[in-house]
C-alpha cells in the first residue's frame, strides 16, 4: 500500500487529536462518577462511625477528609473538562484551516501565480500556526492539571489506607468499617488508573 | 476544467460565465457561476460549493484579476450556491456577501463574520460594482423563501438563480439554448418540484416581464437569449409548480 499523501496525514492527525479529546473526556466522566460515589460512601462512613461511637472516632475524621477529597476531585475534574471543551474548538479550527489551505493550494496550483495568492497563503499559515499554538498551550495546562490531580489522588490513597487501619479498632463495627475502607481503596485505585490513561493522552502530537 | 466565457462586453464592463466542468465528479450537480466586472471592481454571483472552488477560482483568475473581487452575490442559501464562502474569504477577507436578510445569520455557518454580510431587504436593492448599479430583484419562494435575482440594466442581463435551470444530459452541453422546445423538456421536472409557490411564480413572471432582458442566465443549464427569454417566462407562467410528480 502506498504511503498517505501529506495532506491526508494532516487530516488523519487532526482526526486523531479529536479522538484523543473524546478519550480524555470519557476518562474525566468516569472519574467524576467515581468521585460522586466516594462522596456518598464517605457520607455513609460518617454515619457508621457515629453509630460506632468512641471506638470509631479516628475513622470518622478520616471519612470527613475523604468526603472533602471527593469534593476537591470533582472541582479538579470540572476544570479539566473546561480545558477539553476549549480544545475541541481549537482542534476544529485547525482542521478547518488545514482544509481551507489545502483547497486554496489546489486552486493556486491550477491558476498559477495570480495576484493576491501569496498573501492569502501567508495569512492562512499564520492562522494555522496561531490555532496550533493555542492547542499546545491547552495541552500543557491539561498535563499540569492532571499532575496536580494525581497528587491529590495520592493523598486520597493515604486516607483510604489510614481508614483501613482505623477500622481495625472499630470494635463490633470493625468488619463493617473494614468493608467500607476496602471499598474506598478500590475506587481510589480505579481513579489512579483513569488518571494514568489521562496522563498519556496528548492533545497535540509531537 | 471549468472555463470563463465572456458573454457580454462593453469596454471594461463585462459578464463572464464560468460553466461546464467535465472533470467534476458526477455526483455533484453542475453549476454556472457569473462574474460581473466593471472598472476596477468585480462581483461574483453564486460562487458555488466547496468542491468546485479550485475550478471556479482558476477559471476566474484566467480572465480577471481576482484581487478586484469586491463582493459575492448569493441568490439564496443552498450549499451549491455559497458553501465555498469561507474559501473566497480565505483569499480575500474583506469581501462583502450580498444575500437576503433571511440568511444573514445562517450563512456564517459556511464562513464570514458580522461585517461580511450585506442583507438584501425583501423588495431588493441596488448593488454597486465599480460605479455600475445592479438591481437585486425579489424572487422569494423560487425556490428559497429568501431569494433574489440580479439584473444589470446596462447589459440587459438577468441572473435568474435556479429559475430557468435545466438538468441537461451530457450531449447537450452548449452554453446557450439553441432549440427552446428541446431544451425546455429538461427544465420541467426541476421547476415543478423545486418551485413551490404558484403565486410567487406569477409575481416573478410579471416583474421580470417589465424588464428589458437580452440574456437570462441561470445557475444550472444553458443561457436564454433574445426571444427565448420571453418564451421561458410564458412557459413558466403556465407551468403548474409545487407538485411532487407528474
Interface residues (C-beta under 8 A of the other chain):
Chain A: X96 X100 X101 X103 X104 X106 X107 X109 X110 X111 X112 X114 X115 X116 X117 X120 X123 X124
Chain B: X1 X50 X53 X54 X55 X57 X58 X61 X62 X65 X66 X67 X86 X87 X90 X91 X92 X93
